[in-house]
Amino acid sequence: MGIKAEDIIADHENYAVLNGVSIRKGTMAAALANADIFTATHSTAFEKNAAKNMLTELAAMLVNSLFSQHLMWKNPEIQQLFDEIKKK
């Protein structure tokens, strides 16, 4: 049996603790949305910088929750953000 999203975070809850790290419901969605902004050709330099800063902030939570043990980013610059967090 697979694990559904609601098995990790119930509808009435806002976060789960994974590997000792509190992860909010929208953390992964926010990372993906910021990756879209960062890689979009129509994003301004300001938007790309803001997205990169947020990805850096989210990376710490996602790396500590074991996300990066199983998934990699196609964009090398985004992957490097996560790799740098793993080294710390």
HUURKA-V732620 format. One record per backbone hydrogen bond with DSSP energy under -1.0 kcal/mol. NH is the residue of the N-H (numbers start at 1). CO is the residue of the C=O. E is the energy in kcal/mol with one decimal. If there is no record, write none. Layout:
# HUURKA-V732620
nh & co & e
NH & CO & E
NH & CO & E
This chain:
# HUURKA-V732620
nh & co & e
7 & 4 & -1.3
8 & 5 & -1.1
9 & 5 & -2.5
13 & 10 & -2.0
16 & 23 & -2.2
18 & 21 & -2.8
21 & 18 & -1.6
23 & 16 & -3.4
25 & 14 & -2.6
27 & 24 & -1.6
30 & 26 & -2.9
31 & 27 & -2.2
32 & 28 & -2.4
33 & 29 & -2.5
34 & 30 & -2.5
35 & 31 & -2.1
36 & 32 & -2.1
37 & 33 & -2.0
38 & 34 & -2.7
39 & 35 & -2.1
40 & 36 & -1.2
48 & 44 & -2.7
49 & 45 & -2.4
50 & 46 & -2.4
51 & 47 & -2.6
52 & 48 & -2.4
53 & 49 & -2.4
54 & 50 & -2.1
55 & 51 & -2.6
56 & 52 & -2.2
57 & 53 & -1.8
58 & 54 & -2.8
59 & 55 & -2.4
60 & 56 & -1.0
62 & 58 & -2.5
63 & 59 & -3.1
64 & 60 & -1.7
65 & 61 & -1.1
66 & 63 & -1.6
67 & 62 & -1.9
69 & 66 & -1.4
70 & 67 & -1.6
71 & 67 & -1.4
79 & 75 & -2.5
80 & 76 & -2.2
81 & 77 & -1.4
82 & 78 & -1.6
83 & 79 & -2.6
84 & 80 & -2.5
85 & 81 & -1.4
86 & 82 & -2.1
87 & 83 & -1.5
